[in-house]
Amino acid sequence: MSGAVILFVSALWIRWSIHNKKKSSGIPEGLILYSDLNVPAAPLFSGRYRLTGKPDYILRKENKCIPVEVKSGKGSHPHQSQVLQLAAYCQILEDTSGVFVPEGILVYNNVPYTIHFDPKLRFELESVMKTMRASLRSGVIKRNHHEPGRCHHCSMRQYCTDIIEDSS
Ligand code: SF4
């Protein structure tokens, strides 16, 4: 197979698998502008807030750009930390595109939740970022939970000095 044919086939495969993933995971319809699903995408960066991140998708729907993050987990509703992660993606997308981002979508256990990026959530995000930056400057970073499972799956566990070991 020539290189061009291989590229064409892999592009078709990516489109097909994204389409199937969308159908099976409750992601609303819309034009996909960005996906970190099959091929790792370049991270987006907000110079204003010095924030970087990669949402699972960016959808274009009714002239809006909407970040989408897909999660699974215990419980029936998204966790607040996931809402804040999505809020950070909304902020990054707004800063990189220069266009107002009114909401994002959190698909939690195959159910889509529209999260409004409203003044309250913007304020909360900013206040969490301020707290995190102050902790980083002071060099004292305290754990904010008592859940061994979170530490068990945490990508920072090799660097963390406040880890809870899972005793089960
Ligand atoms: S390993 Fe450290 S950074 Fe990760 S969840 Fe546990 S306490 Fe937090």
Backbone and ligand atoms as CSV (ligand in chain L), in Angstrom:
chain,resi,resn,atom,element,x,y,z
A,1,MET,N,N,0.849,-1.189,0.000
A,1,MET,CA,C,0.000,0.000,0.000
A,1,MET,C,C,0.893,1.251,0.000
A,2,SER,N,N,0.536,2.235,-0.794
A,2,SER,CA,C,1.348,3.449,-0.820
A,2,SER,C,C,1.091,4.257,0.452
A,3,GLY,N,N,2.013,5.218,0.730
A,3,GLY,CA,C,1.869,6.048,1.928
A,3,GLY,C,C,0.562,6.809,1.922
A,4,ALA,N,N,0.160,7.334,0.742
A,4,ALA,CA,C,-1.069,8.133,0.664
A,4,ALA,C,C,-2.287,7.289,0.999
A,5,VAL,N,N,-2.288,6.033,0.512
A,5,VAL,CA,C,-3.433,5.158,0.780
A,5,VAL,C,C,-3.487,4.818,2.268
A,6,ILE,N,N,-2.299,4.531,2.855
A,6,ILE,CA,C,-2.258,4.215,4.294
A,6,ILE,C,C,-2.812,5.392,5.106
A,7,LEU,N,N,-2.380,6.608,4.728
A,7,LEU,CA,C,-2.857,7.795,5.448
A,7,LEU,C,C,-4.367,7.941,5.324
A,8,PHE,N,N,-4.874,7.703,4.089
A,8,PHE,CA,C,-6.309,7.841,3.843
A,8,PHE,C,C,-7.086,6.823,4.678
A,9,VAL,N,N,-6.594,5.567,4.683
A,9,VAL,CA,C,-7.282,4.512,5.430
A,9,VAL,C,C,-7.246,4.823,6.924
A,10,SER,N,N,-6.082,5.298,7.429
A,10,SER,CA,C,-6.027,5.554,8.873
A,10,SER,C,C,-6.908,6.754,9.233
A,11,ALA,N,N,-7.008,7.757,8.333
A,11,ALA,CA,C,-7.898,8.896,8.609
A,11,ALA,C,C,-9.350,8.415,8.676
A,12,LEU,N,N,-9.711,7.508,7.753
A,12,LEU,CA,C,-11.078,6.967,7.761
A,12,LEU,C,C,-11.336,6.194,9.050
A,13,TRP,N,N,-10.330,5.406,9.458
A,13,TRP,CA,C,-10.487,4.601,10.662
A,13,TRP,C,C,-10.677,5.502,11.884
A,14,ILE,N,N,-9.880,6.572,11.961
A,14,ILE,CA,C,-10.002,7.492,13.107
A,14,ILE,C,C,-11.400,8.106,13.130
A,15,ARG,N,N,-11.887,8.538,11.938
A,15,ARG,CA,C,-13.236,9.125,11.863
A,15,ARG,C,C,-14.281,8.125,12.314
A,16,TRP,N,N,-14.124,6.895,11.821
A,16,TRP,CA,C,-15.098,5.859,12.145
A,16,TRP,C,C,-15.091,5.561,13.635
A,17,SER,N,N,-13.898,5.426,14.240
A,17,SER,CA,C,-13.852,5.056,15.653
A,17,SER,C,C,-14.313,6.210,16.531
A,18,ILE,N,N,-14.032,7.458,16.109
A,18,ILE,CA,C,-14.545,8.600,16.883
A,18,ILE,C,C,-16.075,8.595,16.821
A,19,HIS,N,N,-16.605,8.329,15.622
A,19,HIS,CA,C,-18.056,8.305,15.470
A,19,HIS,C,C,-18.671,7.252,16.398
A,20,ASN,N,N,-18.062,6.057,16.413
A,20,ASN,CA,C,-18.582,4.989,17.260
A,20,ASN,C,C,-18.436,5.323,18.735
A,21,LYS,N,N,-17.295,5.897,19.079
A,21,LYS,CA,C,-17.069,6.277,20.472
A,21,LYS,C,C,-18.120,7.310,20.892
A,22,LYS,N,N,-18.410,8.276,20.002
A,22,LYS,CA,C,-19.405,9.290,20.308
A,22,LYS,C,C,-20.759,8.638,20.561
A,23,LYS,N,N,-21.106,7.698,19.656
A,23,LYS,CA,C,-22.417,7.067,19.787
A,23,LYS,C,C,-22.517,6.284,21.088
A,24,SER,N,N,-21.407,5.577,21.448
A,24,SER,CA,C,-21.487,4.694,22.605
A,24,SER,C,C,-21.291,5.437,23.914
A,25,SER,N,N,-20.748,6.648,23.891
A,25,SER,CA,C,-20.459,7.291,25.170
A,25,SER,C,C,-21.336,8.502,25.443
A,26,GLY,N,N,-22.359,8.697,24.664
A,26,GLY,CA,C,-23.310,9.767,24.954
A,26,GLY,C,C,-22.825,11.147,24.596
A,27,ILE,N,N,-21.792,11.264,23.774
A,27,ILE,CA,C,-21.302,12.587,23.388
A,27,ILE,C,C,-22.267,13.184,22.366
A,28,PRO,N,N,-22.708,14.430,22.577
A,28,PRO,CA,C,-23.680,15.027,21.668
A,28,PRO,C,C,-23.104,15.220,20.269
A,29,GLU,N,N,-24.010,15.359,19.322
A,29,GLU,CA,C,-23.593,15.585,17.935
A,29,GLU,C,C,-22.969,16.964,17.788
A,30,GLY,N,N,-22.074,17.071,16.834
A,30,GLY,CA,C,-21.413,18.343,16.546
A,30,GLY,C,C,-20.156,18.046,15.755
A,31,LEU,N,N,-19.596,19.072,15.156
A,31,LEU,CA,C,-18.385,18.893,14.359
A,31,LEU,C,C,-17.178,18.797,15.293
A,32,ILE,N,N,-16.396,17.733,15.148
A,32,ILE,CA,C,-15.217,17.585,16.015
A,32,ILE,C,C,-14.076,18.422,15.453
A,33,LEU,N,N,-13.619,19.393,16.245
A,33,LEU,CA,C,-12.519,20.253,15.812
A,33,LEU,C,C,-11.179,19.729,16.318
A,34,TYR,N,N,-11.231,18.935,17.372
A,34,TYR,CA,C,-10.001,18.511,18.054
A,34,TYR,C,C,-10.330,17.232,18.784
A,35,SER,N,N,-9.404,16.276,18.774
A,35,SER,CA,C,-9.626,15.054,19.541
A,35,SER,C,C,-8.294,14.527,20.057
A,36,ASP,N,N,-8.310,14.135,21.301
A,36,ASP,CA,C,-7.131,13.519,21.912
A,36,ASP,C,C,-7.383,12.020,22.067
A,37,LEU,N,N,-8.297,11.504,21.270
A,37,LEU,CA,C,-8.768,10.135,21.484
A,37,LEU,C,C,-7.840,9.072,20.909
A,38,ASN,N,N,-7.679,9.046,19.601
A,38,ASN,CA,C,-6.901,7.962,18.974
A,38,ASN,C,C,-5.438,8.315,18.792
A,39,VAL,N,N,-5.218,9.570,18.461
A,39,VAL,CA,C,-3.843,10.036,18.269
A,39,VAL,C,C,-3.640,11.161,19.274
A,40,PRO,N,N,-2.579,11.099,20.097
A,40,PRO,CA,C,-2.400,12.164,21.087
A,40,PRO,C,C,-2.338,13.535,20.403
A,41,ALA,N,N,-3.125,14.462,20.910
A,41,ALA,CA,C,-3.175,15.804,20.323
A,41,ALA,C,C,-2.197,16.725,21.047
A,42,ALA,N,N,-1.853,17.835,20.392
A,42,ALA,CA,C,-0.972,18.816,21.026
A,42,ALA,C,C,-1.738,19.496,22.159
A,43,PRO,N,N,-1.084,19.700,23.306
A,43,PRO,CA,C,-1.784,20.377,24.399
A,43,PRO,C,C,-2.118,21.826,24.024
A,44,LEU,N,N,-3.213,22.328,24.573
A,44,LEU,CA,C,-3.582,23.728,24.395
A,44,LEU,C,C,-2.984,24.519,25.565
A,45,PHE,N,N,-2.641,25.776,25.312
A,45,PHE,CA,C,-1.952,26.551,26.354
A,45,PHE,C,C,-2.533,27.956,26.458
A,46,SER,N,N,-2.898,28.329,27.666
A,46,SER,CA,C,-3.336,29.700,27.919
A,46,SER,C,C,-2.181,30.473,28.533
A,47,GLY,N,N,-1.636,31.436,27.775
A,47,GLY,CA,C,-0.530,32.252,28.292
A,47,GLY,C,C,-1.011,33.153,29.419
A,48,ARG,N,N,-2.265,33.602,29.336
A,48,ARG,CA,C,-2.802,34.527,30.340
A,48,ARG,C,C,-2.845,33.878,31.717
A,49,TYR,N,N,-3.279,32.618,31.763
A,49,TYR,CA,C,-3.392,31.935,33.058
A,49,TYR,C,C,-2.277,30.928,33.293
A,50,ARG,N,N,-1.387,30.778,32.323
A,50,ARG,CA,C,-0.320,29.778,32.387
A,50,ARG,C,C,-0.904,28.400,32.728
A,51,LEU,N,N,-1.896,28.036,31.928
A,51,LEU,CA,C,-2.581,26.750,32.092
A,51,LEU,C,C,-2.422,25.955,30.813
A,52,THR,N,N,-2.226,24.672,30.952
A,52,THR,CA,C,-2.168,23.842,29.762
A,52,THR,C,C,-3.062,22.619,29.955
A,53,GLY,N,N,-3.560,22.067,28.866
A,53,GLY,CA,C,-4.413,20.894,29.005
A,53,GLY,C,C,-4.885,20.375,27.661
A,54,LYS,N,N,-5.408,19.138,27.730
A,54,LYS,CA,C,-5.900,18.484,26.512
A,54,LYS,C,C,-7.288,17.914,26.800
A,55,PRO,N,N,-8.356,18.599,26.372
A,55,PRO,CA,C,-9.671,17.966,26.504
A,55,PRO,C,C,-9.754,16.758,25.588
A,56,ASP,N,N,-10.691,15.859,25.883
A,56,ASP,CA,C,-10.842,14.686,25.005
A,56,ASP,C,C,-11.317,15.091,23.611
A,57,TYR,N,N,-12.217,16.064,23.559
A,57,TYR,CA,C,-12.719,16.576,22.282
A,57,TYR,C,C,-12.943,18.064,22.396
A,58,ILE,N,N,-12.967,18.726,21.233
A,58,ILE,CA,C,-13.606,20.041,21.149
A,58,ILE,C,C,-14.653,19.913,20.053
A,59,LEU,N,N,-15.888,20.235,20.409
A,59,LEU,CA,C,-16.993,20.173,19.440
A,59,LEU,C,C,-17.378,21.574,19.004
A,60,ARG,N,N,-17.769,21.688,17.753
A,60,ARG,CA,C,-18.375,22.939,17.293
A,60,ARG,C,C,-19.863,22.670,17.111
A,61,LYS,N,N,-20.662,23.461,17.808
A,61,LYS,CA,C,-22.104,23.237,17.768
A,61,LYS,C,C,-22.799,24.587,17.876
A,62,GLU,N,N,-23.644,24.878,16.913
A,62,GLU,CA,C,-24.391,26.147,16.904
A,62,GLU,C,C,-23.475,27.338,17.159
A,63,ASN,N,N,-22.384,27.409,16.394
A,63,ASN,CA,C,-21.423,28.521,16.488
A,63,ASN,C,C,-20.684,28.605,17.816
A,64,LYS,N,N,-20.778,27.539,18.614
A,64,LYS,CA,C,-20.031,27.544,19.878
A,64,LYS,C,C,-18.949,26.475,19.825
A,65,CYS,N,N,-17.821,26.746,20.467
A,65,CYS,CA,C,-16.795,25.714,20.647
A,65,CYS,C,C,-16.941,25.198,22.072
A,66,ILE,N,N,-17.040,23.891,22.202
A,66,ILE,CA,C,-17.339,23.291,23.501
A,66,ILE,C,C,-16.327,22.187,23.807
A,67,PRO,N,N,-15.585,22.312,24.906
A,67,PRO,CA,C,-14.712,21.193,25.288
A,67,PRO,C,C,-15.529,20.053,25.893
A,68,VAL,N,N,-15.109,18.842,25.602
A,68,VAL,CA,C,-15.806,17.657,26.125
A,68,VAL,C,C,-14.780,16.769,26.820
A,69,GLU,N,N,-15.105,16.341,28.022
A,69,GLU,CA,C,-14.226,15.432,28.748
A,69,GLU,C,C,-15.035,14.192,29.121
A,70,VAL,N,N,-14.481,13.020,28.873
A,70,VAL,CA,C,-15.194,11.763,29.109
A,70,VAL,C,C,-14.595,11.085,30.340
A,71,LYS,N,N,-15.451,10.780,31.310
A,71,LYS,CA,C,-14.987,10.166,32.555
A,71,LYS,C,C,-15.829,8.946,32.901
A,72,SER,N,N,-15.236,8.089,33.698
A,72,SER,CA,C,-16.028,7.018,34.284
A,72,SER,C,C,-15.669,6.990,35.764
A,73,GLY,N,N,-16.471,6.354,36.545
A,73,GLY,CA,C,-16.147,6.299,37.967
A,73,GLY,C,C,-17.331,5.863,38.783
A,74,LYS,N,N,-17.115,5.874,40.098
A,74,LYS,CA,C,-18.207,5.488,40.997
A,74,LYS,C,C,-19.123,6.694,41.207
A,75,GLY,N,N,-20.334,6.427,41.607
A,75,GLY,CA,C,-21.257,7.518,41.899
A,75,GLY,C,C,-22.107,7.849,40.689
A,76,SER,N,N,-23.087,8.704,40.936
A,76,SER,CA,C,-24.040,9.001,39.859
A,76,SER,C,C,-23.834,10.386,39.270
A,77,HIS,N,N,-22.931,11.180,39.851
A,77,HIS,CA,C,-22.713,12.535,39.338
A,77,HIS,C,C,-21.220,12.820,39.237
A,78,PRO,N,N,-20.855,13.750,38.346
A,78,PRO,CA,C,-19.436,14.101,38.248
A,78,PRO,C,C,-18.909,14.666,39.563
A,79,HIS,N,N,-17.623,14.425,39.814
A,79,HIS,CA,C,-16.991,14.991,41.007
A,79,HIS,C,C,-16.647,16.461,40.736
A,80,GLN,N,N,-16.534,17.207,41.823
A,80,GLN,CA,C,-16.213,18.627,41.686
A,80,GLN,C,C,-14.845,18.828,41.022
A,81,SER,N,N,-13.899,17.930,41.300
A,81,SER,CA,C,-12.571,18.077,40.680
A,81,SER,C,C,-12.669,17.935,39.159
A,82,GLN,N,N,-13.604,17.087,38.685
A,82,GLN,CA,C,-13.787,16.916,37.239
A,82,GLN,C,C,-14.448,18.156,36.631
A,83,VAL,N,N,-15.348,18.757,37.392
A,83,VAL,CA,C,-15.987,19.994,36.930
A,83,VAL,C,C,-14.928,21.095,36.802
A,84,LEU,N,N,-14.031,21.157,37.786
A,84,LEU,CA,C,-12.979,22.183,37.733
A,84,LEU,C,C,-12.002,21.921,36.592
A,85,GLN,N,N,-11.715,20.649,36.325
A,85,GLN,CA,C,-10.845,20.315,35.191
A,85,GLN,C,C,-11.493,20.795,33.890
A,86,LEU,N,N,-12.794,20.546,33.753
A,86,LEU,CA,C,-13.496,20.996,32.552
A,86,LEU,C,C,-13.521,22.531,32.481
A,87,ALA,N,N,-13.695,23.166,33.635
A,87,ALA,CA,C,-13.674,24.638,33.665
A,87,ALA,C,C,-12.321,25.151,33.172
A,88,ALA,N,N,-11.252,24.466,33.571
A,88,ALA,CA,C,-9.916,24.874,33.098
A,88,ALA,C,C,-9.835,24.739,31.578
A,89,TYR,N,N,-10.414,23.673,31.025
A,89,TYR,CA,C,-10.416,23.516,29.558
A,89,TYR,C,C,-11.223,24.625,28.884
A,90,CYS,N,N,-12.352,25.003,29.504
A,90,CYS,CA,C,-13.151,26.109,28.948
A,90,CYS,C,C,-12.297,27.383,28.906
A,91,GLN,N,N,-11.584,27.635,30.011
A,91,GLN,CA,C,-10.764,28.849,30.082
A,91,GLN,C,C,-9.643,28.823,29.042
A,92,ILE,N,N,-8.990,27.673,28.936
A,92,ILE,CA,C,-7.883,27.542,27.974
A,92,ILE,C,C,-8.413,27.737,26.547
A,93,LEU,N,N,-9.559,27.110,26.257
A,93,LEU,CA,C,-10.133,27.216,24.912
A,93,LEU,C,C,-10.531,28.656,24.606
A,94,GLU,N,N,-11.087,29.323,25.609
A,94,GLU,CA,C,-11.479,30.723,25.411
A,94,GLU,C,C,-10.246,31.581,25.110
A,95,ASP,N,N,-9.166,31.330,25.840
A,95,ASP,CA,C,-7.957,32.137,25.649
A,95,ASP,C,C,-7.255,31.820,24.333
A,96,THR,N,N,-7.247,30.549,23.935
A,96,THR,CA,C,-6.541,30.200,22.689
A,96,THR,C,C,-7.365,30.570,21.452
A,97,SER,N,N,-8.696,30.527,21.568
A,97,SER,CA,C,-9.525,30.823,20.387
A,97,SER,C,C,-9.922,32.293,20.326
A,98,GLY,N,N,-9.901,32.976,21.480
A,98,GLY,CA,C,-10.354,34.361,21.524
A,98,GLY,C,C,-11.875,34.477,21.436
A,99,VAL,N,N,-12.555,33.346,21.610
A,99,VAL,CA,C,-14.017,33.333,21.498
A,99,VAL,C,C,-14.610,32.890,22.834
A,100,PHE,N,N,-15.701,33.548,23.210
A,100,PHE,CA,C,-16.393,33.234,24.469
A,100,PHE,C,C,-16.812,31.755,24.492
A,101,VAL,N,N,-16.480,31.071,25.571
A,101,VAL,CA,C,-16.879,29.662,25.724
A,101,VAL,C,C,-17.897,29.592,26.869
A,102,PRO,N,N,-19.168,29.404,26.563
A,102,PRO,CA,C,-20.195,29.489,27.603
A,102,PRO,C,C,-20.358,28.216,28.425
A,103,GLU,N,N,-19.881,27.087,27.883
A,103,GLU,CA,C,-20.119,25.822,28.587
A,103,GLU,C,C,-19.180,24.739,28.088
A,104,GLY,N,N,-19.126,23.663,28.855
A,104,GLY,CA,C,-18.410,22.469,28.434
A,104,GLY,C,C,-19.307,21.276,28.718
A,105,ILE,N,N,-18.882,20.114,28.252
A,105,ILE,CA,C,-19.684,18.910,28.501
A,105,ILE,C,C,-18.811,17.873,29.183
A,106,LEU,N,N,-19.333,17.360,30.281
A,106,LEU,CA,C,-18.663,16.290,31.003
A,106,LEU,C,C,-19.496,15.038,30.782
A,107,VAL,N,N,-18.921,14.065,30.116
A,107,VAL,CA,C,-19.657,12.809,29.910
A,107,VAL,C,C,-19.217,11.877,31.032
A,108,TYR,N,N,-20.143,11.640,31.947
A,108,TYR,CA,C,-19.805,10.859,33.132
A,108,TYR,C,C,-20.607,9.561,33.102
A,109,ASN,N,N,-19.901,8.445,33.030
A,109,ASN,CA,C,-20.563,7.135,32.897
A,109,ASN,C,C,-21.592,7.141,31.768
A,110,ASN,N,N,-21.158,7.666,30.612
A,110,ASN,CA,C,-21.975,7.699,29.385
A,110,ASN,C,C,-23.153,8.665,29.417
A,111,VAL,N,N,-23.229,9.488,30.457
A,111,VAL,CA,C,-24.312,10.479,30.515
A,111,VAL,C,C,-23.693,11.864,30.345
A,112,PRO,N,N,-24.150,12.645,29.344
A,112,PRO,CA,C,-23.571,13.983,29.168
A,112,PRO,C,C,-24.177,15.002,30.145
A,113,TYR,N,N,-23.300,15.746,30.810
A,113,TYR,CA,C,-23.732,16.837,31.693
A,113,TYR,C,C,-23.210,18.138,31.102
A,114,THR,N,N,-24.101,19.070,30.854
A,114,THR,CA,C,-23.652,20.395,30.401
A,114,THR,C,C,-23.249,21.202,31.626
A,115,ILE,N,N,-22.002,21.660,31.626
A,115,ILE,CA,C,-21.503,22.455,32.757
A,115,ILE,C,C,-21.373,23.892,32.266
A,116,HIS,N,N,-22.147,24.794,32.844
A,116,HIS,CA,C,-22.108,26.194,32.412
A,116,HIS,C,C,-20.864,26.865,32.987
A,117,PHE,N,N,-20.099,27.463,32.089
A,117,PHE,CA,C,-18.892,28.173,32.522
A,117,PHE,C,C,-19.330,29.598,32.891
A,118,ASP,N,N,-20.050,29.665,34.000
A,118,ASP,CA,C,-20.683,30.924,34.404
A,118,ASP,C,C,-19.767,31.676,35.380
A,119,PRO,N,N,-20.150,32.891,35.780
A,119,PRO,CA,C,-19.283,33.672,36.675
A,119,PRO,C,C,-18.903,32.920,37.950
A,120,LYS,N,N,-19.831,32.140,38.492
A,120,LYS,CA,C,-19.543,31.419,39.744
A,120,LYS,C,C,-18.407,30.405,39.518
A,121,LEU,N,N,-18.500,29.638,38.416
A,121,LEU,CA,C,-17.468,28.631,38.150
A,121,LEU,C,C,-16.144,29.289,37.762
A,122,ARG,N,N,-16.229,30.409,37.035
A,122,ARG,CA,C,-15.001,31.146,36.687
A,122,ARG,C,C,-14.293,31.624,37.953
A,123,PHE,N,N,-15.073,32.143,38.899
A,123,PHE,CA,C,-14.500,32.626,40.153
A,123,PHE,C,C,-13.870,31.467,40.925
A,124,GLU,N,N,-14.569,30.340,40.950
A,124,GLU,CA,C,-14.068,29.171,41.685
A,124,GLU,C,C,-12.750,28.682,41.080
A,125,LEU,N,N,-12.700,28.640,39.745
A,125,LEU,CA,C,-11.471,28.199,39.060
A,125,LEU,C,C,-10.313,29.131,39.406
A,126,GLU,N,N,-10.590,30.428,39.346
A,126,GLU,CA,C,-9.533,31.400,39.618
A,126,GLU,C,C,-9.050,31.269,41.056
A,127,SER,N,N,-9.981,31.055,41.970
A,127,SER,CA,C,-9.579,30.961,43.366
A,127,SER,C,C,-8.782,29.675,43.622
A,128,VAL,N,N,-9.151,28.571,42.964
A,128,VAL,CA,C,-8.370,27.330,43.120
A,128,VAL,C,C,-6.966,27.527,42.536
A,129,MET,N,N,-6.888,28.212,41.402
A,129,MET,CA,C,-5.558,28.434,40.793
A,129,MET,C,C,-4.675,29.293,41.700
A,130,LYS,N,N,-5.297,30.308,42.330
A,130,LYS,CA,C,-4.524,31.170,43.251
A,130,LYS,C,C,-3.999,30.344,44.421
A,131,THR,N,N,-4.868,29.488,44.974
A,131,THR,CA,C,-4.454,28.657,46.112
A,131,THR,C,C,-3.320,27.723,45.695
A,132,MET,N,N,-3.451,27.119,44.506
A,132,MET,CA,C,-2.411,26.187,44.043
A,132,MET,C,C,-1.085,26.917,43.848
A,133,ARG,N,N,-1.152,28.116,43.287
A,133,ARG,CA,C,0.099,28.866,43.044
A,133,ARG,C,C,0.753,29.283,44.357
A,134,ALA,N,N,-0.087,29.657,45.330
A,134,ALA,CA,C,0.460,30.038,46.636
A,134,ALA,C,C,1.129,28.831,47.289
A,135,SER,N,N,0.507,27.654,47.161
A,135,SER,CA,C,1.095,26.434,47.739
A,135,SER,C,C,2.424,26.129,47.057
A,136,LEU,N,N,2.456,26.281,45.734
A,136,LEU,CA,C,3.698,25.986,45.001
A,136,LEU,C,C,4.812,26.934,45.432
A,137,ARG,N,N,4.442,28.227,45.607
A,137,ARG,CA,C,5.463,29.205,46.010
A,137,ARG,C,C,5.989,28.895,47.397
A,138,SER,N,N,5.088,28.462,48.306
A,138,SER,CA,C,5.516,28.212,49.683
A,138,SER,C,C,6.267,26.887,49.812
A,139,GLY,N,N,6.092,26.014,48.830
A,139,GLY,CA,C,6.747,24.704,48.888
A,139,GLY,C,C,6.013,23.723,49.784
A,140,VAL,N,N,4.873,24.152,50.370
A,140,VAL,CA,C,4.098,23.256,51.238
A,140,VAL,C,C,2.791,22.913,50.521
A,141,ILE,N,N,2.684,21.661,50.120
A,141,ILE,CA,C,1.471,21.248,49.402
A,141,ILE,C,C,0.810,20.140,50.206
A,142,LYS,N,N,-0.381,20.452,50.721
A,142,LYS,CA,C,-1.062,19.486,51.590
A,142,LYS,C,C,-2.086,18.698,50.798
A,143,ARG,N,N,-2.164,17.431,51.134
A,143,ARG,CA,C,-3.195,16.585,50.530
A,143,ARG,C,C,-4.574,17.076,50.990
A,144,ASN,N,N,-5.566,17.061,50.080
A,144,ASN,CA,C,-6.893,17.563,50.438
A,144,ASN,C,C,-7.937,16.450,50.483
A,145,HIS,N,N,-7.488,15.215,50.700
A,145,HIS,CA,C,-8.457,14.114,50.755
A,145,HIS,C,C,-7.878,12.979,51.610
A,146,HIS,N,N,-8.719,11.975,51.865
A,146,HIS,CA,C,-8.285,10.810,52.644
A,146,HIS,C,C,-8.661,9.544,51.886
A,147,GLU,N,N,-8.448,9.541,50.586
A,147,GLU,CA,C,-8.898,8.427,49.745
A,147,GLU,C,C,-7.706,7.692,49.134
A,148,PRO,N,N,-7.358,6.529,49.701
A,148,PRO,CA,C,-6.215,5.763,49.164
A,148,PRO,C,C,-6.374,5.460,47.678
A,149,GLY,N,N,-7.627,5.239,47.240
A,149,GLY,CA,C,-7.858,4.903,45.824
A,149,GLY,C,C,-7.389,6.004,44.885
A,150,ARG,N,N,-7.573,7.255,45.311
A,150,ARG,CA,C,-7.136,8.368,44.455
A,150,ARG,C,C,-5.627,8.367,44.313
A,151,CYS,N,N,-4.932,8.106,45.436
A,151,CYS,CA,C,-3.458,8.057,45.371
A,151,CYS,C,C,-3.006,6.871,44.511
A,152,HIS,N,N,-3.736,5.770,44.641
A,152,HIS,CA,C,-3.362,4.561,43.912
A,152,HIS,C,C,-3.330,4.815,42.404
A,153,HIS,N,N,-4.283,5.614,41.910
A,153,HIS,CA,C,-4.379,5.859,40.468
A,153,HIS,C,C,-3.735,7.176,40.047
A,154,CYS,N,N,-3.108,7.865,40.972
A,154,CYS,CA,C,-2.628,9.219,40.663
A,154,CYS,C,C,-1.345,9.183,39.829
A,155,SER,N,N,-1.301,10.041,38.818
A,155,SER,CA,C,-0.120,10.080,37.961
A,155,SER,C,C,1.061,10.766,38.646
A,156,MET,N,N,0.819,11.409,39.796
A,156,MET,CA,C,1.879,12.138,40.503
A,156,MET,C,C,2.470,11.328,41.652
A,157,ARG,N,N,2.021,10.077,41.809
A,157,ARG,CA,C,2.396,9.330,43.007
A,157,ARG,C,C,3.907,9.152,43.157
A,158,GLN,N,N,4.627,9.090,42.058
A,158,GLN,CA,C,6.082,8.892,42.184
A,158,GLN,C,C,6.790,10.141,42.721
A,159,TYR,N,N,6.121,11.306,42.622
A,159,TYR,CA,C,6.738,12.549,43.104
A,159,TYR,C,C,6.177,12.983,44.459
A,160,CYS,N,N,5.049,12.379,44.854
A,160,CYS,CA,C,4.294,12.889,45.999
A,160,CYS,C,C,4.931,12.465,47.323
A,161,THR,N,N,4.925,13.403,48.292
A,161,THR,CA,C,5.471,13.085,49.615
A,161,THR,C,C,4.348,12.880,50.635
A,162,ASP,N,N,3.096,12.965,50.198
A,162,ASP,CA,C,1.976,12.864,51.126
A,162,ASP,C,C,1.010,11.754,50.693
A,163,ILE,N,N,1.542,10.760,50.048
A,163,ILE,CA,C,0.729,9.689,49.469
A,163,ILE,C,C,0.089,8.818,50.566
A,164,ILE,N,N,-1.123,8.339,50.335
A,164,ILE,CA,C,-1.722,7.332,51.240
A,164,ILE,C,C,-1.578,5.992,50.527
A,165,GLU,N,N,-0.911,5.069,51.199
A,165,GLU,CA,C,-0.763,3.737,50.597
A,165,GLU,C,C,-2.051,2.956,50.809
A,166,ASP,N,N,-2.446,2.228,49.789
A,166,ASP,CA,C,-3.649,1.410,49.843
A,166,ASP,C,C,-3.340,0.154,50.655
A,167,SER,N,N,-4.018,-0.017,51.813
A,167,SER,CA,C,-3.685,-1.161,52.682
A,167,SER,C,C,-4.483,-2.404,52.324
A,168,SER,N,N,-5.508,-2.280,51.424
A,168,SER,CA,C,-6.340,-3.452,51.110
A,168,SER,C,C,-5.625,-4.386,50.149
L,1,SF4,S1,S,-0.488,10.667,45.327
L,1,SF4,FE1,FE,-0.239,12.710,46.212
L,1,SF4,S2,S,-0.865,14.104,44.590
L,1,SF4,FE2,FE,-1.669,12.083,44.059
L,1,SF4,S3,S,-3.729,12.032,44.920
L,1,SF4,FE3,FE,-2.363,11.152,46.450
L,1,SF4,S4,S,-1.840,12.878,47.772
L,1,SF4,FE4,FE,-2.675,13.750,45.872
